[in-house]
């Protein structure tokens, strides 16, 4: 509604969309990210706060919250308010308050004095010749057996705490446990059908678990139903009061001194049961609200745990209502005028809009986003709208309270408090529960997309929905932005309608405007009650306002049977006070905070602990339900396998084929095309990819052709280089070049062109490292352009890589032409040349040739480097420079060697360990992708120790690679492929008729021979390079994946989200002009970007999150994947 009010200033009724840099949106996104990452802590914290707020209402009967809840009327409207104007009273009420010492009214001496005062003022009756009804039954004497008989038609009566003892001095004197008598007889009725409730018979009460513990005064009340202008009852009361003041014992004092009370006020007591119309209206409102919530949740197919969400919604709303009662009770806000049936309406109106606004935002985010980003993006998108809605409703409650009746104003305050609690629990508890649901949705994505393949060949057109259907879905502005405000305004107006229908209130437009514009009246100089002459725990006005609806009903039945209200003239009470040296002067001493905490712990520790245990158990069950997979055990059909993939086509930004890709771990990458253009693709959470075109061939200085390119893993900087050594540093944040240094490449192609952070003094600098074949290393600081060049090897270099082990600094590992491996560490040192690592010299082969090291590959997460020499691979512990094992492989295509491994573990000997280690490469002759996976056995608990055999302690039975079993898998043909951190390989190829060959061989001591035989059998059984005719017959491209265990999946390369047949045909036609896919680059944890002609396709396995995946922390990514995979597998088994 606020956006409609602001239309003249904004020119639109749509809510504003904050930019990603807006501080409010960033604050909500940070909160959403923290909540999603620490959802369990958030839920437990929210529940703890809920327990603390709800505990006083349910488990602390002495608290104001529990008293307030008990005093809420059931199915009835009640009010006790001061009557404005002059009028005839239906009854006159005279009272006597008898005080002893402070909070010690339940004492034999005080009760005996109260009985004496009662007999002096009432026991002789009120004889009147004109009104025989005033004469009293003789049983009222001091020694009578009861207070009175149930005489019909009496026009006066009284209510006294002495009725607990039948107004008998003998019974009172014989009672040894006064409090027990009061509590045991608190539900009995008197001859006037008044219940002996302590709330109406004592003032200044103190309870303990609903039992009266102490009181400050006895309250004796006389009801006079006769017309005061024709009756002598009032005059008789005054005469007896005056006589009592004269004859009162010196131990007691009376106020006023002469016993004459003249001040009085008119009060209106109302007791109106809810009508059938009220019941029907509330029932319909709650029914339609509940049906709306269930219908909306049922229509969201992506949410599986609908029952769990309903429980969470119910919990959030219930806690908001109870917590609001607790706060209002401690603030002294009296809610006893409104039936308890109407209070849930407030939180339902306020909460439903926020719930579905957040749900719609989450469902609108791309499903490939990780759960944390989906939650943070969604709350950032709608958080400010919910906050503005909350402020709007708070202002609405304030405006409505200005012209509301005095009985509805507390309800407006309650609505405001409920609104605050609902918003707080919405962005804490409910947001955390939704993050759990999003994680569960992420686990079930493959099942949700089970029929995705069949949709490739189907026509998908957008149908126009009817207005009624859109309104039913809550997608119209009226249904989402006006319903809550309109509902609460209408509801409060309906409440006012009830209370305006009284003797002195009329509903009119003039009266509403007067209440809206009038200021709150100041307190009158003449108070309603005279100032108390003594220290009282409860004043007469407070005592009167505390009478509940049950007492009001009994008063109406006695004073005006069949009516819903009556007017009473209430006189100031006559005070009888015990003269004590310091009894009334002493104030109630407040306990210290430590004493209160000690009392609370002593009285409620067991209940609180029990409640916490059951709460934690309930939360655990709820979370287990929300995270339950529920997948059948035997879902192994092709459609579920296909649903593992997602393919997305990026917009075409080049006119010719793409020849180079460079990527970072957070999803950014750069593509270089033959059309002399370069596109920088930046990934934004919730937005997808946006690209920036760079005309590197036309700018000055000219950086074309591009022979080397790289991005840092954090996605901050792009570096490109041309053959002349002209380098350009491009800032991804500002979309511009920031530096153009130049080096002398001497016509060489860089072997290493990589960005990394190194420590320089007190700060880290982003540095570009360039290694050329002539043995030179050049370092250029990206921000300052500072350059340093040095020769690190006297012989030509054949390969190089940067390596950062977990416990060491950045190192440079390279191989020389003579077959030696060199390690320059730490790289920050001033060392100019490096020495070869001893023990890895060229080896003599059977044919007389030397097998020197040709290239090197590293896995920083395991602190391993792999030295490639011919058809062997040395696995080396980088820290100890120790050889772990030598793997036998087949012939390998240049730069195709990759390693994938399972999550890092810790062996019993303390060394790193993995369950499986896979070597992946391409055969240069057949273009097959070959994967060799080493495992100890098939049990999930088996692990390969990555410690050298000589370093393994004898007391530990750990097994290394020399005891592993090798399983060889082959993909024929492979096309373009790349490994991911999810222990899988992703590739794109033409669809063949035969694709996979797998063979498992035992290793043992003759591991090399067995592995070679296995590979030879794979190559022998495989099909040679496919002929052109066969490729021409199969013109469909497919995307495939293979796990470390050899599990293979494939599907057509068509994109997932194709709007119509024309787009699908155009996509298929463009594939006909692509001869070979690639290049291909790894993105994030489980995605690759593959060039396909002049376009780029993003292929993802399952869900992807781009948070940087440097090789140094790849183990963390793989561990996260493995845990999720095992959790899903376990559920399928069970």
C-alpha positions, 0 to 999 in steps of 0.5 A: 500500500505504501507504494501506491501512496508514494505514486505521485512522487515515484511515478510507479506503484512497483516496489523499488529494486535495490542495486547490488551495491545498495547498503540495505541490500548488502546488509540483507545479503550478508545476513542471509549468507550467515543464516544459510551457512549457520542454519542450525545455530540460527534455529537453535538461537531462535528457539532459545529466544522463543522458549525464554519468551514463552516460558513465563506464559506456560510454565511460570503461573505467577508471571504477568504473562500467565495471568494475562493469558488466563484472564483472556475472555473466551468467546465474549467481549468484556470491558470495565471502563469509566462512564462519560457523562451523567446517568442513573446507576444500575447498582451502587458499590460500597467497599471496605478494605482491611489492611494489616502489615504490608502484604499480611492481610491473611492473618487471624488478627486481620481476619477477626477485625474484618469480621468485626467491621463486616458485622458493624456495617452489614450484619444487622441488615438494612431495615426500611419500612418502605422496602421490606427487602432490605431486612435481613434474615436472622442468620446474619448474626455473629454466631450464625451458621452461615453468611445468608440464605439464598433469598430470592428477590433481594435488592442488595447483597455483599461479597466478602472474604469472610465467606470462606469461613461462613462469616463465623468467628468460631470457624475462623478461630478454629482454622489452623491453615488459612491459606489452604482454606482459601485455595480449597474453597476458591471455586465455591459460590455464595448465596448470590452465585458469586464465586469466591475468587481471590481476585475479587476478595483480596487486593495486592495478591501474590500467587504461587502456581495459581495458589494464593500465597499472600495478600495486602488487604481484605475487600468487602463489597456491598451491592445496592440495587435500589434507587438511591433517591428513594432508599435509605441504604446509602444513608444507613451505610454512612451512619454506620461508617461514622459510628465505626470510626467513633468506636474503632479500637485504638489498635486500628485506624480508619480513613477517612477519619470520620468514616464518611466517603463521598467521592464516587465514579460511574463505571460501565461493565460490559459482557457480550458473548460473541454472536453467531455472525462473529463465530462464522466470520472468524471461522471463514477467515481462518478457513480461507487463510489456511486453505490459501496457505496449503494451496500455495504450498501445494502448487510449488512443486519444487518444495517437497517437505510441505508438511515440514514448512507448514509446521515451521510456519505454525511454530513461527506464528504461535511463538509470535503471538505468545511472545507478544502476550508476554511483552504486553503483559510486562508492559502493563497492556491490558488485553482482557477486553478482546476474545482470545479467538481473534488474536491469531488473525494478526500474525496470519495477516502479517506473516503470510505475505512475507512467507510467500514473498520470500518463497517466490524470490527463492524459486526465482533464483537459478537452480544451479546456484548453491543454496547459500547464494540462493538464500542470500540473493533472495533475502537481498531481493525482498528483504527491504520490501518486507522491512518497508511493509513492517514499517507501513503496518506499524504506522497503520496500527498507530493511525488506527489506534488514534481513533480506536476506542479505549478497549481496542487501543491495547489490541493495536499495541499488541498488533504492533508488537506481534508485527515486530516479532513476526518480522524478527522470526521471519528473517531468523528462524524461518529463513534458516528453515528455508535454507535447509529446504533449499539444501534438500531441494538441491539434493533432489534436483536430479529427481525433480528433473527426471523427465528433462530429456523428453522435453527436448523434442516437445513444443514448449509455448507460454500460455496466457493465464487468466486474471483469476488464476494469476490472482489465485497464485498471488501474482497480482499487486492487489493480492500481494501488497494490499491484502495484509494492510486492508485486512488488518484495517478492516479487522480493527474497524470491526473491533471498534464497531463492537465497542461503539455499540454501547450506552455512551458511544456512537459510531459516526464519521464526525466522531472518528475524525475527532478521535483521529485529530485529537491529542491524547488527553492529559491526566485530570487534576482531579483523579478518579480515586483519592490519593491513598493515605497509606502504602498499598500494594494495589490501588482501588483503580488497579483492583477494579481493572483486574477483575476478569470476565467471569466476575463481570458475568456473575455481576451482570447475572445478579444486577441486571439478568439477561443484559450485556452491560450495567452501570455502577457507581463505585465509591472510594473504599473505606480503609481500616488499617492496623497501627503497626510501628513499621508495617505500612511504612515498609515498602516491598523490597525488590530482590537483587538480580542474583537472588531472582536468578537463583530463585528462577533456577531453583524453581524452574530449572527442571522444567526448563531443562526438560523443555529444552530437551524436548525442543531439541528433539523436536527440532532434530526430527523436523530437520531430519524430515526436511533433509530426508531424501525419500528417493526410491532405492532402485531409480537407475533409469536413463532419465535420472542419469541425464538429469545430472547434467545441465547445459547452458548456452551463453549469448554469442559474442564472436563471429568466428571460432573461439581458440582460447579460454582462461577461467578462474575458480569463481566462475569468471572466464575469458574467450579469445576468437579468431575474429580478433575479439576478446570477451570477458565473461563475469558471473554474478550470483542470481544474475548469470553471466554478463560479458564485456567485449575487448577489441585487443587488435584495435587498441593502443598498445596492440595486444594481438594475437594473444598467445597466453592468457590467465586469470587469478583464482579470485577473479580480480585480474586478467593478464594477456600477452602477444608474441612481442611480449606486450602484456595487458592487465585487465581489471574485472571490477572496473572493466578496463586495462590498468597496466601495459608492461612489456617483456622480451620473449625473444620469439618464444612461447611462455611455458608458464603464464600464471598469476599468484599472490606472494608475500612482499614485506607486510603485504601480499602482491598479485604477481604475474609469473612468466617462464620461457624455454630459455630458462628465464623467470620474469615476475611482474607485480600486477598493481605497480608494474615492478618487474624482475627477471632472472635466469633460473636454469642453465639448460632449456626448460620443457615445463613449469608450474607454480606449486603451493603446498599446505604448509609451505610457501609458493614454489616453482617446479620445472623440468629441464631438457636433459630430463631433470626436475628443479624446485625453486622454493620459496619463490619469494627468495632472491635465489637466482638459479636452482639445483636439480632434485637428487634421485630423479635422474633419467633412467635407462630403458630396455631399448637402451634409451634414457627416460628423462622427466618431460613434464610435471603436474601437481596436487597441492591439496595432497602435497604431491607432484607427478613427474611424467617420463615416457610411459611412467609417472613418478608420484613424489611427496613434495615436502620430503622429496621422496618417491612414493610409487611409479605408475605405469601408463600408456602413451599420452598426448601432450598437456592432457595429463590430469589427476582426480582423487577422493577426499583427503583423509588421515592415515593411522600413521599420520600421513595423508590418505585417499580412498582412490587416485585416478590418472586421466589422459588422452591417447595420442593415436586413438584420441581415447580418454583413458582413466586409471583408478587406483584403490585398495578395495571396494569398501568405502573405508579403505584408503591409500596411504600417501607415505613412502614405504620406507617412512611407514611405521612398522606398527601400522598396517597402512597400504600405499599405491604399491598395494593398490588395484588399478581399474582402467576405463576408456571413453572412445572417442573422447572429444574435448574433456576436462576434470572437475573437483567433483571426481568426475570428467566432463566431455563433449563429443560426437555420439558414437555407437560404442563408447566405453571399455573397462577392465580391472587388473590386480597390481600387487608386486607386479603392478607395472606389468599388470597395468600395462597388460590391462591398458594393452587389452583396452586398446586392443578391444577398442575401436580405432579412430572412427572413419569420416563416414561413421561421423557423417552418419552420426551428426549429433553432439553429446555431453558425457561424464565419467566418475572415478569408478567408471560410471558413465553418463551422457545426454544430448548437448542441447541447452536445458531451457529452450523456449520454442522449436525454432530456437531448438532447430537453430541450435541444432543447425549451428552444431552442424558447422562445428568440426571439433569442440574446444578449447575447454576450461574448468569452472568452479567445483563441478562445471566446465566452459567449452567453446563450441564454434563461436559460442560457449556452453556451460556444462554443470554436474548437479549444483555449482557454487562459484566461491573460488577453487584454487588448487590449494584448497581443492580438497575442501571442495572434493570433501564437501562433494563426497559428503553430500554424495555419501549422504544421498547414497545412504538414503537410497540404500535405506 
